[in-house]
Every structure is written in structure tokens, then in C-alpha cells.
Amino acid sequence: MSANATVLITAAPPALLQGLRRRRPDLAVAALGGIVPDDLASGPTWCFVDWLLPDRSGLEMVRTLREARATRDSHITMVLESGEPDDKRRALRAGADDYLVGPLDAERLLERLASYEAKPVASAASRRRLAHGELILDLNAHQVRYEGRLLALRPNELRLLGHFLEHPDQVFSRAALIERIGKDDEVNDERTVDVWVGRLRRALVAQGAPDPLRTVRSAGYVLDSLPDAE
């Protein structure tokens, strides 16, 4: 691991920080409080975020890290209180790259860092992104931006937008969208798709972004490619 690597840990007891510094003096180890530092080393940054924090949820902290300039491309591991599948999904949707079940100690943290060592932190250029003009979906961070502004979309809206961005110029029937976007066979009414699309459209327009979808009568919905700029 680079000597310039930084490790940020939320709610870290002093003994944990001291143990890491003693065993890995090449790392810049620091407790991560309510304010994200903006003077990090130039090397990779590894963040370990607890599920619950004194003043906010860990999910909120993950989103904050993804929005902050210094940590938006860092590798974030969420430290869960249990191995519940729903908690894992929520962590990843919030923007975490990985998760583990706590409690966290120096031995487990260093083992996890060793597993990351051969995997460089994704740069802004290498993160997987889908674009439709100024509307950008960052699949790694589970975030949508329009003209650089972060938009608030719910998980289902993100999945729906991502599906259309990945398959432009293809008309999808309501049944096809249920098959591809629905979860655990919980949807069997095609009118539910109209609700999904309506929520996505309203969320985008309310935040100043354009509605990229077109309704195809008796067929479904499509996202048309934008014409190439001359």
C-alpha cells in the first residue's frame, strides 16, 4: 500500500487508532468526525463507516463522503451491526463499496486493507458512469447529478433511470420493466410501472432536470438518444 494512503474511521476508540499507527506507521490514520477533511494525502483513501453514529446514520455519512471533493472517489467500507441482507443492500445503494459485520478491531481492519491493497481506488475517470447530456448517473456511488448538482432519487427511481440509460432507443413494455426492475416477484400489476415512471419524472423535473423518457402509446416507454452535437 502506498505510504501516502489515508485511513479514516468513524467512532474510532483511541486504542484502535494507536494500534493501527503502531502496526502500520506508513498509513495516515485518523478519526472521521462530522466534518470531512479536505487536506488528505495524495494517495488512496480508505474509509470505514459505522452503521450508527452519535449524530447521524452511517448511511448519511456515506452519502456525505461521496459528495465531498476529497473523498468522493475513496473506497468506503460500511461496518454493519448485523449481516441482514437489507442492511447490506442499503449500504451499497448509499454509495459504499463494501461492508463487513462489526465490531471493528485493528486485526480485522488490517486484514481488510490487505485484501484491498491490490485493488486501486477508482479514480473519477474510471468510475462507471452513464450519461444523457448533462444528466449523469454514477453507478458506483448510486448518485445522479444534473449540471453537476446532486439530485435526490429513491432507490427504485435510480434503478429505473439506470435501466433506460443502459438501453437507449429501446422501447420497454410495462411487463418487461416489471421483469427487469421489479424485486422478488412483488409486482404483478402493470399499472405500477406508470407509478414508477411518474415518480421518476416528477423527481427529475422538480429538481430542475429534464424528463428523458418518452411514452410510446400502447407499447411502453423509451429513452431516446440525444442527437450528436455538430
trRosetta pair geometry for C-beta under 8 A, 3 or more apart (Angstrom, degrees):
i j d omega theta_ij theta_ji phi_ij phi_ji
1 5 4.9 -35 162 -11 109 156
1 26 7.1 141 87 107 97 126
1 27 7.3 9 110 -81 136 95
1 44 7.6 -98 -159 53 92 122
1 113 6.8 -18 -65 163 153 108
1 117 5.0 -93 -64 -126 88 98
2 5 4.7 129 69 -41 83 90
2 43 4.0 -164 103 -143 140 141
2 44 6.3 128 32 17 123 91
3 26 4.6 -91 -123 -164 72 102
3 43 7.3 166 71 -38 41 159
4 28 7.5 -5 -169 -7 40 119
4 41 4.2 -167 -177 156 85 128
4 42 5.5 -22 163 59 149 73
4 43 3.1 141 95 -16 96 120
4 44 8.0 112 95 24 83 54
5 26 7.4 47 40 128 99 91
5 27 5.6 -44 87 -120 97 78
5 28 7.0 -176 96 25 45 83
5 41 7.1 -43 -1 79 3 135
5 43 4.7 -82 -70 116 47 131
5 44 5.1 -8 -119 64 90 83
5 45 7.4 170 -163 -85 63 33
5 46 6.9 19 178 -2 109 104
6 27 7.3 127 -120 -172 22 78
6 28 4.5 -33 -108 74 74 108
6 29 7.9 166 -161 -79 55 29
6 30 7.2 -19 -168 18 99 106
6 40 5.0 -90 -6 -159 167 105
6 41 5.1 163 -48 31 107 101
6 43 6.9 149 -10 75 77 90
6 44 7.5 -155 32 103 70 46
6 45 4.6 -13 67 -114 105 79
6 46 7.1 178 91 27 55 65
7 20 6.8 -111 83 166 149 149
7 27 5.3 13 0 175 115 129
7 28 7.1 164 23 81 67 53
7 29 4.8 -12 66 -109 107 72
7 30 7.4 153 84 26 59 60
7 45 7.8 172 -80 -160 27 56
7 46 5.1 -16 -110 69 71 100
7 47 7.9 164 -160 -85 47 31
7 48 7.3 12 -175 -2 90 105
7 109 7.7 89 -169 167 141 124
7 113 7.2 -39 -97 -95 129 135
8 30 5.8 -20 -109 73 70 87
8 31 7.7 53 -159 164 66 12
8 32 4.1 71 170 -62 104 118
8 37 7.7 -162 -102 24 132 111
8 45 6.7 14 -2 -176 110 101
8 46 7.3 176 26 88 69 49
8 47 4.7 -15 68 -111 104 76
8 48 7.2 -178 92 27 55 65
8 71 7.6 -47 26 -110 155 134
8 74 7.8 -5 28 -174 122 160
9 12 3.8 75 106 -66 116 129
9 16 6.9 -114 120 119 161 129
9 17 7.2 -160 52 -81 132 86
9 29 7.3 3 2 -168 113 89
9 30 7.6 170 26 90 75 40
9 31 6.1 -54 73 -117 79 50
9 32 6.0 172 68 6 21 97
9 47 7.8 174 -77 -158 37 51
9 48 4.7 -2 -114 61 76 108
9 104 7.4 -160 -151 114 121 150
9 109 7.6 -20 -95 -125 132 149
10 31 7.4 81 -124 -170 24 71
10 32 4.7 -55 -75 72 65 103
10 33 7.8 137 -128 -85 72 24
10 48 6.9 -140 18 100 76 65
10 49 5.1 50 4 -131 132 54
10 50 4.9 -124 90 10 114 92
10 53 5.7 -63 169 -101 133 117
10 58 7.1 173 67 -115 160 91
10 61 6.3 30 -81 168 152 167
11 31 7.9 142 -7 -155 7 103
11 50 4.9 -19 34 0 129 149
11 53 6.0 -154 -43 -122 117 75
11 54 7.1 145 -94 -20 107 91
12 16 5.1 -121 -170 78 90 125
12 17 5.3 93 137 -52 127 98
12 31 4.6 -145 45 -107 110 88
12 32 7.6 84 -9 20 112 70
13 16 5.0 96 62 2 79 102
13 17 7.5 -154 94 -2 43 87
14 17 5.7 -59 -150 40 38 110
14 18 6.0 35 156 -19 72 109
15 18 5.8 -56 -143 40 30 111
15 19 6.1 32 157 -22 65 108
16 19 5.8 -55 -146 35 28 111
16 20 6.5 26 157 -16 63 106
16 104 7.2 57 -139 112 148 94
16 105 6.7 -132 -112 -142 103 46
16 106 5.8 -176 -146 -59 68 84
16 109 7.7 88 -171 -2 110 149
17 20 6.0 -57 -150 36 29 108
17 21 6.3 26 156 -16 65 109
17 29 5.6 165 -151 131 78 120
17 30 7.6 41 -134 -121 124 19
17 31 6.4 -55 -75 -52 139 89
18 21 5.8 -58 -146 39 30 110
18 22 6.2 30 156 -21 65 108
19 22 5.8 -56 -146 35 29 111
19 23 6.2 11 162 -5 65 112
19 106 3.9 -91 117 -69 129 154
20 23 6.2 -66 -142 46 28 99
20 24 5.8 -34 178 40 68 104
20 27 6.6 -63 156 76 103 137
20 29 4.7 140 104 -108 126 163
20 106 5.4 -157 -64 -128 72 101
20 109 6.7 -42 -93 93 120 137
20 110 7.2 -180 -120 -64 84 100
21 24 7.1 -77 -120 67 18 64
21 25 6.3 52 178 -101 61 59
21 27 7.4 -125 -103 73 52 93
21 29 5.3 -129 -67 41 83 131
22 25 7.3 0 -144 -61 16 85
23 106 6.6 118 18 171 143 128
23 110 6.6 -54 113 -83 139 151
24 27 4.4 30 125 5 114 115
24 29 7.5 105 81 -44 104 124
24 110 6.8 175 -35 -113 131 112
28 40 7.7 156 94 -154 143 72
28 41 5.4 145 10 -16 150 130
30 37 7.2 17 105 -12 155 148
32 36 7.4 7 -156 -110 100 63
32 47 6.6 51 -58 -142 162 97
32 49 7.4 -62 81 -95 146 76
32 61 7.7 104 129 -173 124 130
34 55 6.0 -11 -91 64 118 145
34 56 7.6 116 -120 3 89 121
36 64 6.2 -177 -38 141 126 105
36 65 6.3 159 -106 -102 137 61
36 68 4.2 -62 94 -103 157 169
36 70 6.4 176 144 57 108 113
36 71 5.7 -107 -167 8 131 133
37 40 5.9 118 102 -56 109 82
37 70 6.4 -90 100 98 61 163
38 68 7.4 -129 -89 180 84 110
38 69 6.7 40 -132 66 101 105
38 70 4.8 -165 -127 -37 50 135
39 70 7.6 -40 -6 -112 21 148
40 45 5.6 -4 178 -85 153 130
40 70 5.0 129 8 -178 116 118
40 71 7.4 108 -21 -69 154 78
41 45 7.9 156 57 -76 80 88
44 74 7.5 119 -178 -132 68 67
44 75 6.9 13 178 2 112 109
44 120 6.7 -147 -78 -156 134 64
44 121 4.1 150 -134 -4 106 126
45 70 7.6 86 -41 150 167 82
45 71 6.0 -104 107 -119 151 77
45 73 8.0 102 43 87 106 68
45 74 3.8 -57 89 -115 105 112
45 75 7.2 171 91 25 56 68
45 121 6.8 60 41 -97 58 169
46 74 6.8 -175 -85 -177 19 100
46 75 5.2 -18 -114 68 69 102
46 77 7.3 10 -178 1 90 107
46 113 6.3 98 133 -111 175 94
46 116 6.6 122 -109 97 131 160
46 121 7.8 -138 -72 -76 69 123
47 65 5.8 178 112 -143 178 158
47 71 6.5 57 -49 -159 140 127
47 74 5.2 71 -11 130 109 136
47 75 7.0 175 25 86 73 48
47 76 4.6 -17 70 -111 111 72
47 77 7.0 176 90 28 57 65
48 77 5.1 -16 -108 71 69 101
48 79 5.8 48 176 -36 92 113
48 104 6.3 116 162 -132 140 163
48 109 6.5 -52 -64 -125 162 110
49 53 7.9 -52 -171 -55 83 120
49 58 4.8 134 144 -159 101 101
49 61 5.1 179 -149 98 129 125
49 62 5.6 -176 72 -68 168 83
49 65 7.3 -124 -65 -14 139 145
49 76 6.2 3 -1 -169 120 101
49 77 7.2 166 22 84 73 48
49 78 5.2 -35 72 -111 96 63
49 79 6.5 -172 84 14 38 83
49 96 7.2 -128 46 -99 123 114
50 53 5.8 130 74 -72 107 76
50 58 5.3 -138 98 -86 45 124
50 78 8.0 87 -151 -164 5 65
50 79 5.0 -35 -104 66 51 113
50 102 7.1 22 -126 -55 84 154
50 104 7.8 -117 -86 3 88 127
51 57 7.5 -34 166 -168 53 78
51 58 4.5 -100 -138 11 19 143
51 78 6.6 78 -79 172 69 101
51 79 6.3 -111 -23 91 78 63
51 80 5.2 72 -62 -129 128 41
51 81 4.9 -101 47 -19 151 91
51 87 7.1 -11 -126 -165 132 125
51 102 7.5 -130 -1 4 106 127
52 57 6.6 -44 -113 -129 54 59
52 58 6.3 -61 -43 -23 21 99
52 81 6.9 20 -2 -45 106 130
53 56 5.3 1 70 62 118 65
53 57 6.8 144 26 -143 90 8
53 58 5.9 130 -23 -69 98 65
53 61 6.1 86 -15 -38 150 137
56 60 4.5 -98 167 74 119 136
56 61 6.1 135 97 -49 121 86
57 60 4.7 101 60 2 81 100
57 61 7.2 -144 100 -3 47 85
58 61 5.3 -53 -150 36 41 114
58 62 6.4 47 151 -24 69 99
58 78 5.9 114 145 -145 132 102
58 79 7.5 -137 -130 52 156 71
58 91 7.8 -13 113 -112 116 93
59 62 5.7 -48 -152 30 34 113
59 63 6.7 32 151 -16 63 103
59 78 8.0 23 -82 -123 58 141
59 90 6.2 -51 -98 150 133 105
59 91 7.0 -120 -96 -102 85 51
59 94 4.4 -139 -154 -97 83 156
60 63 5.7 -54 -153 36 35 111
60 64 6.4 39 148 -22 66 104
61 64 5.4 -51 -148 34 36 115
61 65 6.4 38 153 -20 66 102
62 65 5.7 -54 -151 35 32 111
62 66 6.5 30 152 -18 64 106
62 76 5.7 119 -133 160 92 153
62 78 6.4 -28 -72 -80 134 111
62 91 7.1 147 -53 -156 167 65
62 94 4.4 79 86 128 134 117
62 95 4.9 166 151 63 104 98
62 96 5.3 -60 -135 -57 143 84
63 66 5.6 -55 -149 37 33 112
63 67 6.4 26 154 -16 66 109
63 94 5.6 -88 -53 -172 86 91
63 95 6.0 132 -90 11 50 133
64 67 5.9 -63 -149 39 31 106
64 68 6.2 33 155 -28 68 107
65 68 5.8 -50 -141 27 31 112
65 71 4.4 -73 -164 119 81 132
65 72 7.4 168 146 -87 57 37
65 74 6.4 -74 170 52 116 124
65 76 5.9 130 99 -90 148 135
65 95 7.3 -180 74 107 93 133
66 71 7.6 -71 -65 110 23 88
66 72 5.6 63 -169 -134 40 67
66 76 7.6 -66 -61 -16 86 151
66 94 8.0 -173 -9 149 139 67
66 95 4.1 -69 -57 -175 146 162
66 141 4.6 135 -153 -154 130 121
66 143 6.1 171 143 -39 135 142
67 72 6.7 -24 179 -95 2 100
67 143 7.9 167 -76 -125 77 156
67 150 6.1 -39 -113 -51 112 156
68 71 4.8 32 79 39 113 95
68 72 6.1 -164 74 -50 50 78
69 72 6.3 -30 -132 -10 20 115
71 74 4.4 -32 -160 -2 73 129
72 124 7.3 36 102 -89 115 100
72 141 7.4 -17 -172 -92 80 150
73 121 6.2 105 141 148 88 110
73 122 6.1 -127 -164 91 94 71
73 123 5.9 21 -168 -140 151 31
73 124 5.5 -92 -73 -57 134 68
73 127 7.0 -124 -119 -49 93 125
74 121 6.3 -40 -140 -151 34 141
75 97 5.1 -66 -156 39 71 154
75 98 7.4 14 174 12 97 109
75 116 6.2 143 127 -155 164 141
75 119 8.0 103 -101 104 150 106
75 121 5.0 -121 -33 -110 99 96
75 122 7.9 115 -77 14 83 78
76 95 6.6 39 52 119 149 84
76 96 4.7 -111 108 -127 106 62
76 97 5.4 126 53 8 64 88
76 98 7.6 172 95 35 49 68
77 96 6.7 79 -131 -166 17 108
77 97 6.8 -51 -72 65 57 86
77 98 4.7 -25 -109 79 83 95
77 99 6.3 156 -167 -98 68 27
77 100 6.2 11 175 4 118 97
77 112 6.5 61 -114 160 171 145
78 91 4.0 -136 42 -147 156 128
78 94 7.8 81 -68 62 144 126
78 96 4.3 -50 -22 -110 109 159
78 98 7.6 -175 22 95 68 45
78 99 4.5 -22 64 -110 89 90
78 100 7.9 170 84 27 49 54
79 99 7.5 175 -79 -158 19 70
79 100 6.1 -19 -115 70 62 82
79 101 7.7 88 -168 -156 59 13
79 102 4.4 61 170 -60 104 110
79 103 7.8 40 175 -145 126 34
79 104 5.1 -58 -125 -44 146 121
80 83 6.7 113 102 -85 140 40
80 84 7.6 -154 179 35 135 77
80 87 5.2 109 -139 133 126 133
80 88 7.0 -39 -68 -75 155 67
80 91 6.8 -85 -72 -52 106 145
80 99 5.5 43 -25 178 112 118
80 100 7.0 -165 21 93 87 30
80 101 5.0 -46 73 -105 98 60
80 102 6.5 -170 72 0 39 84
81 87 7.6 -119 45 -149 76 163
81 101 7.5 -1 127 -151 8 78
81 102 6.3 -26 -98 44 43 109
82 87 6.4 118 71 14 82 156
82 101 6.6 3 -162 -133 14 114
83 87 7.7 -164 -178 59 14 121
83 88 7.3 15 -167 -46 56 115
83 101 5.0 -44 -65 -72 86 138
84 87 4.3 84 71 3 98 107
84 88 7.1 -167 93 -9 52 82
85 88 5.6 -55 -152 34 37 113
85 89 6.4 35 154 -18 69 104
86 89 5.7 -53 -148 37 34 111
86 90 6.3 35 153 -19 66 106
87 90 5.7 -55 -146 38 31 111
87 91 6.4 37 154 -24 64 104
87 99 7.9 157 125 -172 90 158
88 91 5.8 -53 -151 31 30 113
88 92 6.6 23 155 -12 64 106
88 99 5.6 -157 -127 52 78 155
89 92 6.0 -59 -151 39 32 106
89 93 6.1 29 155 -18 67 110
90 93 5.7 -55 -142 39 31 111
90 94 6.3 34 157 -24 64 106
91 94 5.9 -58 -153 32 27 111
91 96 4.3 -30 161 34 88 143
91 99 4.9 78 103 -78 160 132
92 95 7.9 149 -179 10 30 8
92 96 5.7 -82 -89 66 39 87
92 99 7.4 -87 -52 -25 82 118
92 142 7.2 112 140 -35 61 141
93 142 5.0 168 -165 -167 46 168
93 155 5.2 -19 -156 -108 146 114
93 158 7.5 143 -155 61 99 152
94 142 6.7 58 43 67 4 136
95 140 7.7 51 -149 128 70 64
95 141 4.4 10 -130 -158 103 66
95 142 5.4 -132 -74 41 63 96
95 143 6.6 22 -88 -37 116 105
96 99 6.0 63 131 -65 144 88
97 140 7.3 -2 -96 -173 89 96
98 112 7.9 168 115 -166 142 118
100 104 7.6 99 89 -92 120 92
100 108 7.1 170 145 163 152 121
100 112 6.3 -92 -37 -91 151 142
104 108 6.0 -133 -146 79 57 122
104 109 5.7 61 -176 -61 103 103
105 108 5.3 85 53 16 73 101
105 109 6.9 -144 92 -7 32 94
106 109 5.8 -61 -143 40 28 110
106 110 6.1 23 162 -16 66 110
107 110 6.2 -61 -148 38 24 105
107 111 6.4 26 154 -20 62 108
108 111 5.6 -53 -147 35 32 114
108 112 6.4 30 155 -18 65 105
109 112 5.8 -57 -151 37 31 109
109 113 6.4 33 151 -20 65 105
110 113 5.4 -48 -144 36 36 114
110 114 6.4 42 154 -24 64 101
111 114 5.7 -52 -153 31 31 114
111 115 6.8 29 150 -17 62 103
112 115 5.7 -53 -154 33 36 111
112 116 6.6 29 150 -14 66 107
113 116 5.6 -61 -150 40 36 108
113 117 6.5 61 148 -55 67 89
114 117 5.4 -25 -152 -11 36 122
115 119 7.9 0 138 9 60 118
116 119 5.4 -83 -160 52 54 103
122 126 4.9 -136 -158 89 84 105
122 127 5.0 103 144 -77 131 73
122 140 6.4 -120 70 -126 160 167
123 126 4.9 78 50 14 79 101
123 127 7.3 -127 90 -24 39 82
124 127 6.1 -40 -151 7 31 115
127 138 6.0 3 140 -151 131 100
127 139 7.8 173 163 51 86 72
127 140 4.7 -98 -155 15 101 140
127 141 7.2 8 -168 -15 143 98
128 138 7.6 117 82 -162 57 53
128 139 4.5 -39 98 51 107 118
128 140 5.7 126 38 -37 84 92
129 136 5.8 -10 -173 -170 119 98
129 137 6.6 156 -159 80 64 51
129 138 5.3 -27 -103 -101 91 59
129 139 6.9 -162 -91 4 34 82
130 136 7.4 152 80 -157 47 50
130 137 4.5 -8 59 58 96 105
130 139 6.8 70 -7 -40 99 105
130 162 6.5 129 32 -135 150 67
130 165 3.9 99 146 140 138 132
130 166 6.3 -74 -107 -65 148 65
131 135 6.8 142 -159 82 55 57
131 136 5.2 -13 -104 -104 84 72
131 137 7.6 -161 -74 23 39 70
131 165 7.5 121 32 -159 13 122
132 135 4.6 -15 65 65 89 111
132 165 5.9 -116 -35 -115 111 96
132 168 7.6 156 -100 -92 107 125
132 212 5.2 34 133 -122 155 153
132 223 6.9 -78 -108 175 149 125
132 226 6.5 136 -169 -22 70 115
133 210 7.6 21 63 39 147 131
133 226 5.4 114 -56 -57 93 162
134 146 5.7 72 121 -163 96 64
134 147 4.7 20 167 -65 138 65
135 144 7.1 -8 -171 -171 83 102
135 145 7.7 168 -151 88 40 47
135 146 5.2 -10 -100 -102 67 88
135 204 7.8 1 -120 -143 133 123
135 209 5.9 91 -97 -162 107 122
135 210 7.2 -105 -46 50 128 87
135 212 6.4 -114 41 -46 162 135
136 144 7.0 158 84 -156 51 53
136 145 4.8 -11 60 61 102 91
136 146 7.5 176 19 -81 72 38
137 143 7.6 170 -152 90 49 42
137 144 5.2 -19 -101 -102 71 82
137 158 7.4 142 -144 -156 117 81
137 161 6.1 171 -83 121 141 113
137 162 5.6 -173 156 -92 157 79
137 165 5.6 176 23 26 138 170
138 141 4.3 10 114 41 124 103
138 142 7.3 -53 93 7 80 15
138 143 4.8 3 51 58 111 86
138 144 7.6 -162 19 -78 73 33
138 145 7.4 39 -13 0 106 103
139 142 7.2 25 -163 -74 32 50
139 162 6.6 98 -99 -131 96 130
142 155 7.8 -14 -173 -116 128 76
142 158 6.1 37 -166 -180 83 159
143 150 6.2 -47 -172 -137 117 98
144 150 7.5 108 79 -158 51 54
144 151 4.6 -43 95 56 101 111
144 153 5.4 39 22 4 133 132
144 158 6.7 -154 -32 -113 114 87
144 161 6.6 13 -92 101 142 159
145 148 5.9 -15 170 -149 125 13
145 149 6.0 154 -158 71 79 34
145 150 5.5 -42 -98 -91 84 45
145 151 6.5 172 -104 0 26 86
146 149 5.7 -27 66 58 69 92
146 151 5.7 52 0 -44 101 123
146 204 7.6 111 -51 -154 148 85
146 207 7.1 131 33 115 134 105
146 208 6.7 179 97 95 137 86
146 209 3.9 -143 -76 -96 166 109
147 208 8.0 -63 31 120 125 117
149 207 7.5 -166 117 163 125 107
149 208 7.4 28 67 69 151 126
151 203 7.3 104 167 148 113 97
151 204 7.0 14 -165 -114 153 59
151 207 4.9 130 -130 110 96 158
151 209 6.1 -21 -88 -21 147 141
152 203 7.2 -119 91 -166 69 110
152 207 6.9 166 32 -78 77 147
153 157 4.2 -128 -176 96 102 123
153 158 5.0 133 109 -60 122 79
153 161 7.0 -34 -171 1 164 141
153 200 7.3 31 -142 -126 117 73
153 203 5.5 106 -108 141 77 148
153 204 7.9 17 -87 -66 113 72
154 157 4.8 90 55 10 74 108
154 158 7.1 -137 97 -9 36 88
154 199 7.3 -32 35 149 124 132
154 203 7.5 -137 5 -88 84 159
155 158 5.6 -56 -149 33 32 113
155 159 6.5 30 156 -18 67 103
156 159 5.7 -50 -148 35 35 111
156 160 6.3 35 154 -19 66 106
156 181 7.4 86 -158 168 82 113
156 196 6.2 -106 146 -130 117 102
156 199 7.7 40 92 85 111 141
157 160 5.7 -54 -146 37 31 111
157 161 6.2 29 157 -16 66 107
157 196 7.4 180 -90 -168 60 76
157 199 5.9 -113 -83 115 111 104
157 200 4.6 161 -141 -96 93 82
157 203 5.8 11 -152 36 161 157
158 161 5.9 -57 -145 40 28 107
158 162 6.1 28 157 -19 64 110
159 162 5.7 -57 -146 39 28 112
159 163 6.4 33 155 -25 63 104
159 181 5.5 135 127 -144 117 95
160 163 5.8 -52 -151 29 30 113
160 164 6.8 21 156 -10 63 104
160 177 7.5 34 -127 -163 94 117
160 181 5.7 38 -87 -133 73 151
160 196 5.4 163 -80 162 153 117
160 197 7.1 -154 175 -85 147 57
160 200 5.4 -110 89 -67 134 147
161 164 6.1 -61 -153 40 33 104
161 165 6.1 30 153 -18 68 111
161 200 6.1 172 -58 -151 93 130
161 212 8.0 86 -139 48 91 124
162 165 5.6 -57 -142 39 31 111
162 166 6.2 28 159 -18 66 108
163 166 6.0 -61 -150 37 27 108
163 167 6.5 -20 164 22 63 110
163 172 7.8 0 138 -28 120 169
163 177 7.5 124 115 -132 157 83
163 180 6.1 116 -136 127 141 127
163 181 6.0 -78 -34 -76 157 107
164 167 6.4 -81 -139 60 28 80
164 168 7.1 66 164 -88 67 55
164 172 7.8 -119 -94 10 81 132
164 212 7.1 151 122 102 136 115
164 213 6.5 -67 -139 -92 167 97
164 221 7.4 -58 -99 123 127 109
164 222 7.7 142 -142 -170 107 29
164 223 3.9 107 169 -20 112 135
165 168 7.0 2 -151 -57 30 90
165 223 6.7 -54 -73 106 42 167
167 170 4.5 -52 157 38 103 132
167 172 7.4 79 100 -51 137 120
167 223 7.7 110 87 42 63 109
168 223 5.2 -82 -121 96 69 97
168 224 7.0 58 -172 -177 95 12
168 225 4.7 88 151 -68 138 83
169 222 6.8 28 -142 -177 20 115
169 223 7.4 -62 -32 84 37 61
169 224 6.3 64 -88 -130 67 47
169 225 5.3 -20 -47 -16 109 100
170 222 6.4 -171 84 -129 30 94
171 216 5.1 -27 -133 24 126 160
171 219 5.2 -9 167 142 138 124
171 220 5.3 128 171 64 85 105
171 221 7.1 159 -150 79 65 23
171 222 4.4 -47 -92 -67 64 115
172 176 4.6 -129 -166 89 85 124
172 177 5.1 100 136 -58 123 90
172 180 7.5 -69 -155 27 140 140
172 220 4.9 -127 93 141 44 146
172 221 6.0 -24 58 62 85 75
172 222 7.1 147 10 -82 70 60
173 176 4.6 98 53 5 78 102
173 177 7.1 -145 93 -4 43 85
173 219 6.4 -96 -91 175 77 51
173 220 4.1 -132 -103 -59 31 133
174 177 5.7 -55 -148 37 34 110
174 178 6.5 37 153 -21 66 103
174 190 3.9 83 122 -164 138 102
174 191 7.9 17 -165 -59 153 23
174 193 4.1 -169 -142 34 92 154
174 194 7.4 -24 -110 -38 128 76
174 220 5.8 -163 -34 -113 57 94
175 178 5.7 -52 -151 33 33 112
175 179 6.5 33 152 -19 64 105
175 190 6.2 -39 -63 -102 66 115
176 179 5.6 -54 -151 36 33 113
176 180 6.2 15 157 -7 67 112
176 220 7.0 -7 40 -115 111 163
177 180 5.9 -63 -139 47 31 100
177 181 5.3 -10 176 16 72 119
177 182 7.8 97 128 -26 60 88
177 193 5.0 99 82 -127 133 128
177 196 7.5 -167 147 68 133 148
177 220 7.0 161 -20 -158 116 124
177 221 7.3 32 -57 39 144 112
178 181 6.8 -65 -114 54 17 83
178 182 4.5 18 -170 -24 61 131
178 187 5.0 -141 -143 104 104 121
178 188 7.7 103 -171 -101 148 26
178 190 6.8 -93 -34 -106 135 63
178 192 7.2 84 -97 70 107 115
178 193 6.3 -90 -54 -63 86 111
179 182 6.8 4 -63 30 10 108
181 196 7.2 102 119 -164 149 166
182 185 7.1 67 132 -100 121 21
182 186 6.4 -163 -177 52 99 73
182 187 4.0 -122 -125 35 129 121
183 186 5.8 1 79 18 72 116
183 187 7.8 78 35 -7 54 103
185 188 7.6 27 177 -60 73 95
187 192 5.1 -133 -150 77 113 158
189 192 4.9 104 82 -22 88 100
190 193 5.8 -29 -175 12 59 114
190 194 7.9 61 137 -14 66 93
191 194 5.4 -41 -165 26 56 115
191 195 7.0 60 140 -20 70 97
192 195 5.4 -51 -159 32 43 115
192 196 6.6 48 145 -22 70 99
193 196 5.4 -47 -151 32 39 115
193 197 6.3 34 153 -15 68 104
193 220 8.0 -42 138 -142 149 89
193 221 7.9 -157 156 -2 116 125
194 197 5.8 -53 -144 40 32 109
194 198 6.1 36 154 -22 64 109
195 198 5.7 -56 -145 37 28 113
195 199 6.4 29 157 -19 64 106
196 199 6.0 -61 -154 35 27 108
196 200 6.4 23 154 -16 64 108
197 200 5.7 -56 -149 37 32 111
197 201 6.2 31 155 -18 67 108
197 213 6.3 -128 -155 110 108 165
197 215 8.0 107 150 -85 154 95
197 221 5.9 -169 -108 -76 144 159
198 201 5.8 -56 -146 38 29 110
198 202 6.2 25 159 -16 65 109
199 202 5.9 -57 -144 39 28 107
199 203 6.1 29 158 -21 65 109
200 203 5.9 -58 -146 36 27 110
200 204 6.4 23 158 -16 64 108
200 213 7.4 69 99 -8 125 140
201 204 6.1 -60 -150 36 28 107
201 205 6.2 16 161 -10 66 113
201 211 4.6 27 -140 -124 91 121
201 213 6.6 -93 -79 42 102 118
202 205 6.1 -61 -140 44 28 104
202 206 5.8 30 162 -24 66 113
203 206 6.0 -55 -141 35 23 111
203 207 6.7 2 163 -1 58 113
204 207 6.4 -81 -158 46 25 96
204 209 4.2 -84 -173 82 84 109
204 210 6.9 -29 147 86 122 24
204 211 5.7 139 83 -89 131 59
204 212 7.7 -105 -179 -1 170 82
205 208 7.8 76 -173 -48 31 11
205 209 6.9 -96 -74 68 29 62
205 210 7.5 28 -92 -140 72 22
205 211 5.7 -13 -58 -50 105 98
212 223 5.2 27 134 -139 105 101
212 224 7.8 -152 177 43 77 66
213 221 5.2 -6 -172 -173 117 116
213 222 7.2 140 -156 73 68 32
213 223 5.7 -52 -99 -84 61 76
214 221 6.9 151 76 -157 44 65
214 222 5.3 -26 62 67 95 84
214 223 7.3 149 13 -99 82 27
214 224 5.8 34 -3 -19 133 108
215 221 5.9 -37 -105 -102 51 76
216 219 4.0 -41 114 65 113 116
216 220 5.7 7 56 59 104 51
216 221 6.6 -178 14 -92 86 21
216 222 5.7 51 -28 -3 121 110
